Amino acid sequence: MRHLVRWPWGRQLARGWVQAAVAGPGALFCACRNRFATGPVTDDAPVVVSLTSYGDRIRTVHWVVEAIGRGSVRPQRLIL
C-alpha cells in the first residue's frame, strides 16, 4: 500500500507533464506534442539556424526550438 498510484510512463515523465500544466497551456501543449510527435524539426528550406545559450537562459531555449518546429518553413539544419 506504499504506492497508491502507479505511473504508466514513469515518474519523471508524469512530473514533467504536471510542471508543464502548471506553467500554462502552451507548455502543456508542447509537452504532449513532443511525447507523441514523430516528424523532424528540420525540413528542406535552405536555411541554417544556429542558437547559442548560456547560464539561466539554457532553461528556456527549448521554447525557441519549439517555435521553429511549429513553423510552416523549417530550416535545413538546427544547431544548438
Beta strands, then each sheet from edge to edge (+ up, - down):
strand 1: 45-50
strand 2: 75-79
sheet 1: 1+ 2+
end
